[in-house]
């Protein structure tokens, strides 16, 4: 630990709760807006039939699975930038930002090429020829916009690390409005079907990136050196691997349901789109907490982490409790907006009831993993996320969904087990304070870089 004279002043130190909310609500709006893109696709193609819904669901899961490693890795940019800002090292923050953009676009292009290959495999895992063809079409178009998406994600993480969550919010909302308008044009007027929904999303994402750049979201970038690229790789890869393996387990769940029955997969897709409105605002609370914890570590103000954590828990649990009431009381009415198929609606409504069961545990899970990552402790959340996902989702979906005949309900009960187990393990580490070693190591690495740079300056 450094001396008192080395400790930085943080403007929010006396009011972490207010700062948390200031960062959270624009992030929440941005994330919900992003989710609305796929939700709009689902709503517009929903009237075509269950095959179209199932195809968009399977294609959407495959799209996210293909790019999730890069998204997870880029979240390290937020941590590095926030720690550099907390330590008052603005030039380092600019270079970390440049590293995020460079790696994001480069790896995004690679992921897009892989996704085009994956699209050709989807018809072989779908329950029907129609849903398989829809999934292939949807994914093929979505993958064309992957470098654009990754450039936006990189710049968004940079802005979050700098404490600016409003510009990404504005860009996301405008991009989403463009997507909805184009969905109506391409799907309802031009009757392009699933392909039209996918093109609407790609164009909406392009609008999103262009507006963020136009609002100054690309300012404060500097050419990265090898050390910034290595730092992002070091801190980002564990999260990227975790995202890929966690989403991979979730994708396997979707694949099992897609092969089981078209309506089961369609019900899963409907419930998942609704659940985004419960999950993403809580995820935004975690993202905001991660930024503040990163700044506290960079400023050598570890005592502030406890206050940030308490504020995040209160906020996340309050919203999660509200969502429990909405899902239980209004689940059937919500599902009716997607379909008039009574069997499909019944399954989807049941899944929303299951989702209500694990909302509070999910909130605790997300807060804990975000605080740990913000401190620099990225490996333990990665291990917990991967182990709980693969130990729960595939085997329990097979047992409950296939062997016991519960279908999609069995898969969502497995998801409930994963969420609760992860929350217990993450909070065990957080309360023990084991994250402090990782935080100290992250801060020491930054100090060593400072010393090395100073030693190269001529006297």
C-alpha positions in Angstrom: 0.0 0.0 0.0 1.3 3.4 -0.9 1.7 6.3 1.5 -1.1 8.8 2.2 0.6 11.4 0.0 0.2 9.1 -3.0 -3.6 8.6 -2.5 -5.8 10.3 -5.0 -8.9 12.3 -4.3 -12.1 11.0 -5.9 -15.0 13.4 -6.2 -17.6 10.8 -5.4 -15.9 9.4 -2.3 -18.5 10.9 0.1 -21.5 9.9 -2.1 -20.8 6.5 -3.8 -24.5 5.8 -4.0 -25.3 8.9 -6.0 -22.4 8.4 -8.3 -23.4 4.8 -8.8 -26.9 5.9 -9.9 -25.5 8.6 -12.2 -23.5 6.0 -14.0 -26.1 3.2 -13.9 -29.2 4.7 -15.5 -27.5 5.6 -18.9 -25.8 2.2 -19.0 -29.2 0.5 -18.2 -30.9 2.5 -21.0 -28.1 1.6 -23.4 -28.3 -2.1 -22.6 -32.1 -2.2 -22.7 -31.9 -0.4 -26.0 -29.5 -3.0 -27.4 -31.8 -5.8 -26.2 -34.7 -4.1 -27.9 -33.0 -4.7 -31.2 -33.4 -8.4 -31.0 -36.7 -8.0 -29.2 -38.0 -6.0 -32.1 -36.8 -8.6 -34.5 -38.7 -11.3 -32.5 -41.9 -9.2 -32.3 -41.9 -8.4 -36.1 -41.2 -11.9 -37.2 -43.5 -13.4 -34.5 -46.5 -13.0 -36.8 -44.8 -15.1 -39.5 -45.0 -18.1 -37.2 -43.1 -20.3 -34.6 -40.5 -21.3 -37.2 -39.4 -17.7 -37.7 -39.3 -17.0 -33.9 -37.3 -20.2 -33.4 -34.9 -19.3 -36.2 -34.3 -15.8 -34.9 -33.8 -17.2 -31.4 -31.3 -19.8 -32.6 -29.5 -17.4 -34.9 -29.4 -14.7 -32.2 -27.8 -17.1 -29.7 -25.3 -18.3 -32.3 -24.5 -14.6 -33.1 -23.8 -13.7 -29.5 -21.9 -16.9 -28.9 -19.6 -16.2 -31.8 -18.6 -12.7 -30.6 -18.9 -13.1 -26.9 -15.2 -13.8 -26.3 -14.3 -10.4 -27.9 -17.0 -8.6 -25.9 -15.8 -10.2 -22.7 -12.2 -9.3 -23.5 -13.1 -5.7 -24.2 -14.6 -5.3 -20.8 -11.0 -5.3 -19.6 -10.7 -2.0 -21.3 -13.1 -0.4 -18.9 -11.2 -1.7 -15.9 -7.8 -0.5 -17.2 -9.1 2.9 -18.2 -10.9 3.4 -14.9 -7.8 2.4 -12.9 -5.7 4.7 -15.0 -8.1 7.6 -14.5 -8.3 6.9 -10.7 -4.5 7.1 -10.6 -4.5 10.4 -12.6 -2.6 8.8 -15.6 -4.6 10.2 -18.5 -2.0 9.3 -21.2 -2.1 5.7 -20.1 -5.9 5.8 -20.3 -5.7 7.0 -23.9 -3.3 4.2 -24.8 -5.5 1.6 -23.1 -8.4 3.0 -25.1 -6.5 2.6 -28.3 -5.6 -1.0 -27.5 -9.3 -1.8 -26.9 -10.3 -0.4 -30.3 -7.5 -2.1 -32.2 -8.0 -5.5 -30.7 -11.8 -5.1 -30.9 -12.0 -4.4 -34.6 -9.3 -7.0 -35.5 -10.8 -9.8 -33.5 -14.3 -8.8 -34.5 -13.4 -9.4 -38.2 -12.1 -12.8 -37.3 -15.3 -13.6 -35.3 -17.5 -12.5 -38.1 -15.8 -14.9 -40.5 -16.2 -17.7 -38.1 -19.9 -16.9 -37.7 -20.5 -17.2 -41.4 -19.2 -20.7 -41.2 -21.3 -21.5 -38.1 -24.4 -20.3 -40.0 -24.1 -23.2 -42.4 -24.3 -25.7 -39.6 -27.5 -24.4 -38.0 -30.0 -26.2 -40.2 -28.6 -29.5 -39.0 -29.5 -28.8 -35.3 -32.9 -27.2 -35.8 -36.1 -29.1 -35.2 -37.6 -28.3 -38.6 -36.3 -27.4 -42.1 -38.1 -24.0 -41.9 -36.6 -22.9 -38.5 -33.1 -24.1 -39.6 -33.3 -22.0 -42.8 -34.4 -19.0 -40.9 -31.6 -19.4 -38.3 -29.0 -19.6 -41.1 -30.3 -16.6 -42.9 -30.5 -14.5 -39.7 -27.0 -15.3 -38.5 -25.4 -14.9 -42.0 -26.6 -11.3 -42.2 -25.9 -10.4 -38.6 -22.2 -11.5 -38.9 -21.6 -9.0 -41.6 -21.8 -6.2 -39.0 -19.5 -7.8 -36.4 -16.5 -5.4 -36.8 -18.9 -2.5 -36.5 -20.4 -4.0 -33.3 -16.9 -4.5 -31.8 -15.8 -1.0 -32.6 -18.9 0.3 -30.8 -18.3 -2.0 -27.8 -14.7 -0.9 -27.5 -15.6 2.8 -27.5 -18.4 2.2 -25.1 -16.2 0.5 -22.6 -13.7 3.4 -22.9 -16.4 5.9 -22.2 -17.6 3.9 -19.2 -14.1 3.7 -17.8 -13.9 7.5 -18.0 -17.2 7.8 -16.1 -19.1 8.9 -19.2 -22.2 6.7 -19.7 -24.5 9.2 -21.4 -22.9 9.4 -24.9 -23.2 5.6 -25.3 -26.8 5.8 -24.1 -27.8 8.4 -26.7 -26.1 6.5 -29.5 -27.7 3.2 -28.4 -31.2 4.7 -28.2 -31.0 6.4 -31.7 -29.6 3.2 -33.2 -32.4 1.2 -31.7 -35.0 3.6 -33.1 -33.5 3.2 -36.5 -33.6 -0.6 -36.1 -37.3 -0.6 -35.1 -38.2 1.7 -38.1 -36.3 -0.5 -40.5 -37.9 -3.7 -39.0 -41.3 -2.3 -39.9 -40.1 -1.4 -43.4 -38.2 -4.5 -44.2 -40.5 -7.1 -42.5 -44.0 -5.7 -42.8 -43.8 -3.5 -45.9 -41.1 -5.2 -48.1 -41.8 -8.6 -46.7 -38.2 -9.6 -46.5 -38.9 -11.9 -43.5 -36.1 -13.0 -41.2 -33.4 -11.5 -43.5 -35.1 -8.1 -43.2 -35.0 -8.3 -39.4 -31.3 -9.1 -39.5 -30.5 -6.2 -41.9 -32.5 -3.8 -39.8 -30.3 -4.8 -36.8 -27.0 -4.4 -38.8 -28.0 -1.0 -40.0 -29.1 0.1 -36.6 -25.8 -1.0 -35.1 -24.0 1.1 -37.8 -26.1 4.1 -36.8 -25.2 3.5 -33.2 -21.4 3.5 -33.9 -21.6 6.5 -36.2 -23.4 8.6 -33.7 -21.1 7.7 -30.8 -18.1 8.8 -32.9 -20.0 11.9 -33.9 -20.7 12.7 -30.2 -17.0 12.6 -29.4 -16.9 9.0 -28.2 -13.7 8.4 -30.1 -11.8 11.2 -28.5 -9.0 10.5 -26.1 -7.4 7.6 -28.1 -3.7 7.1 -28.5 -1.7 4.6 -30.4 -1.2 1.6 -28.0 2.2 0.2 -27.2 2.9 -3.5 -26.7 2.5 -3.1 -23.0 -1.1 -1.8 -23.3 -2.0 -4.6 -25.7 -0.5 -7.1 -23.3 -2.3 -5.5 -20.3 -5.7 -5.8 -22.1 -4.9 -9.4 -23.1 -3.9 -10.3 -19.6 -6.9 -8.8 -17.9 -9.4 -9.4 -20.7 -8.8 -13.0 -21.7 -10.1 -14.6 -18.5 -13.3 -12.6 -18.8 -13.5 -13.4 -22.6 -13.0 -17.1 -22.0 -15.6 -17.0 -19.2 -18.1 -15.3 -21.5 -17.4 -17.7 -24.3 -17.8 -20.8 -22.2 -20.8 -19.5 -20.2 -22.5 -18.4 -23.4 -21.4 -21.7 -25.0 -23.3 -23.6 -22.2 -26.3 -21.4 -22.8 -26.0 -21.9 -26.5 -26.0 -25.6 -25.9 -29.2 -25.2 -23.9 -30.8 -23.4 -26.9 -29.5 -26.0 -29.3 -31.0 -28.8 -27.2 -34.3 -27.0 -27.1 -34.2 -26.2 -30.8 -33.7 -29.9 -31.6 -36.4 -31.0 -29.1 -39.4 -29.0 -30.4 -40.0 -25.8 -32.4 -42.5 -24.4 -29.9 -40.2 -25.1 -26.9 -37.4 -23.1 -28.6 -39.9 -20.3 -29.5 -41.1 -20.1 -25.9 -37.4 -20.0 -24.7 -36.8 -17.1 -27.1 -39.9 -15.1 -26.0 -39.1 -15.6 -22.3 -35.4 -14.7 -22.9 -36.3 -11.4 -24.6 -38.7 -10.4 -21.8 -36.1 -11.3 -19.2 -33.6 -8.9 -20.7 -35.6 -6.1 -19.2 -35.1 -7.6 -15.7 -31.5 -8.7 -16.3 -29.9 -5.8 -18.1 -30.6 -2.9 -15.6 -29.1 -5.1 -12.8 -26.2 -5.8 -15.1 -25.8 -2.0 -15.6 -25.6 -1.6 -11.8 -22.8 -4.1 -11.8 -21.0 -2.3 -14.6 -21.2 1.0 -12.8 -19.9 -0.6 -9.6 -17.0 -2.1 -11.6 -16.0 1.4 -12.8 -16.1 2.9 -9.3 -14.2 0.0 -7.8 -11.6 0.3 -10.5 -11.2 4.0 -9.8 -10.9 3.3 -6.1 -8.1 0.7 -6.7 -6.3 3.1 -9.0 -6.5 5.9 -6.4 -5.4 3.5 -3.6 -8.7 4.1 -1.8 -9.6 0.5 -1.0 -11.8 1.5 1.9 -14.3 3.0 -0.7 -15.0 -0.5 -2.2 -17.3 -1.5 0.7 -19.5 1.6 0.3 -19.8 1.0 -3.5 -20.7 -2.6 -2.9 -23.4 -1.8 -0.4 -24.9 0.8 -2.8 -24.8 -1.6 -5.7 -26.5 -4.4 -3.6 -29.3 -2.1 -2.5 -30.0 -0.8 -6.0 -29.8 -4.2 -7.7 -32.1 -5.9 -5.2 -34.7 -3.2 -5.3 -35.0 -3.4 -9.0 -34.9 -7.2 -9.0 -37.8 -7.3 -6.4 -39.8 -5.0 -8.7 -39.2 -7.4 -11.6 -40.4 -10.4 -9.5 -43.7 -8.7 -9.0 -44.1 -7.8 -12.7 -43.2 -11.3 -13.9 -45.5 -13.1 -11.6 -48.5 -10.7 -12.0 -48.1 -9.8 -15.6 -46.3 -12.7 -17.3 -49.3 -14.0 -19.2 -50.2 -10.6 -20.6 -46.6 -9.9 -21.6 -46.4 -13.1 -23.6 -49.6 -12.4 -25.4 -47.8 -9.5 -27.2 -45.6 -12.1 -28.9 -48.0 -14.8 -30.0 -51.6 -16.0 -30.1 -50.6 -19.6 -30.1 -52.1 -20.9 -26.8 -49.6 -23.8 -26.3 -46.6 -21.5 -27.1 -48.0 -18.8 -24.8 -48.5 -21.3 -21.9 -44.9 -22.6 -22.0 -43.4 -19.1 -22.3 -45.5 -17.9 -19.3 -44.3 -20.8 -17.2 -40.7 -19.9 -18.0 -41.3 -16.3 -16.8 -42.5 -17.7 -13.5 -39.3 -19.7 -13.2 -37.3 -16.5 -14.0 -39.1 -14.7 -11.2 -37.7 -17.3 -8.7 -34.0 -16.5 -9.4 -34.2 -12.7 -9.9 -32.8 -11.8 -6.4 -30.0 -14.4 -6.6 -29.1 -13.2 -10.1 -28.8 -9.6 -8.8 -26.4 -10.7 -6.0 -24.5 -12.8 -8.6 -23.9 -9.8 -10.9 -23.0 -7.4 -8.2 -20.4 -9.7 -6.7 -18.7 -10.6 -10.0 -18.6 -6.9 -11.1 -17.0 -5.8 -7.9 -14.4 -8.5 -8.1 -13.6 -7.7 -11.7 -13.3 -4.0 -11.0 -10.7 -4.7 -8.3 -8.7 -6.7 -10.9 -9.7 -10.1 -9.6 -10.9 -11.5 -12.9 -9.9 -15.2 -12.6 -12.1 -16.3 -9.8 -15.3 -14.9 -11.4 -14.3 -16.6 -14.6 -13.7 -19.9 -13.0 -17.0 -19.7 -11.0 -19.0 -18.7 -14.1 -17.6 -21.5 -16.3 -17.9 -24.2 -13.7 -21.4 -23.4 -12.6 -22.6 -23.0 -16.2 -21.3 -26.3 -17.5 -22.1 -28.2 -14.3 -25.7 -27.1 -14.4 -27.0 -26.2 -17.9 -26.1 -29.1 -20.2 -26.6 -32.0 -17.8 -29.7 -30.7 -16.0 -31.3 -29.7 -19.3 -30.7 -33.2 -20.6 -32.1 -34.8 -17.4 -35.0 -32.5 -16.8 -35.8 -31.4 -20.3 -35.3 -34.7 -22.2 -35.4 -37.5 -19.8 -38.2 -36.2 -17.5 -40.0 -34.5 -20.4 -40.1 -31.0 -19.0 -38.7 -29.4 -22.2 -37.8 -25.7 -21.9 -39.0 -25.7 -18.3 -36.2 -28.2 -17.5 -33.6 -25.9 -19.1 -34.8 -22.9 -17.1 -34.7 -24.8 -13.8 -31.1 -25.7 -14.7 -30.5 -22.0 -15.2 -31.9 -21.3 -11.8 -29.4 -23.7 -10.2 -26.5 -22.1 -12.0 -27.4 -18.6 -10.9 -27.9 -19.5 -7.2 -24.7 -21.6 -7.1 -22.7 -18.8 -8.7 -24.0 -16.2 -6.3 -23.0 -18.2 -3.2 -19.4 -18.9 -4.5 -18.8 -15.3 -5.6 -20.1 -13.7 -2.3 -18.0 -16.2 -0.3 -14.8 -14.8 -2.0 -16.0 -11.2 -1.8 -16.8 -11.3 1.9 -13.5 -13.1 2.7 -11.6 -10.3 1.1 -9.6 -12.6 -1.1 -9.8 -10.2 -3.9 -7.4 -7.8 -2.2 -4.3 -9.7 -3.4 -5.4 -9.3 -7.1 -6.2 -5.6 -6.5 -2.8 -5.0 -4.9 -1.1 -6.8 -7.8 -3.0 -4.7 -10.4 -2.0 -1.5 -8.6 1.7 -2.6 -8.2 1.8 -3.3 -11.9 0.6 0.2 -12.7 3.2 1.7 -10.3 6.0 -0.3 -11.9 5.0 1.0 -15.3 5.0 4.6 -14.0 8.5 4.1 -12.5 9.8 2.6 -15.8 8.4 5.5 -17.8 9.9 8.1 -15.4 13.3 6.4 -15.6 13.4 6.9 -19.4 12.9 10.6 -19.1 16.2 12.5 -19.4 17.2 14.5 -16.3 
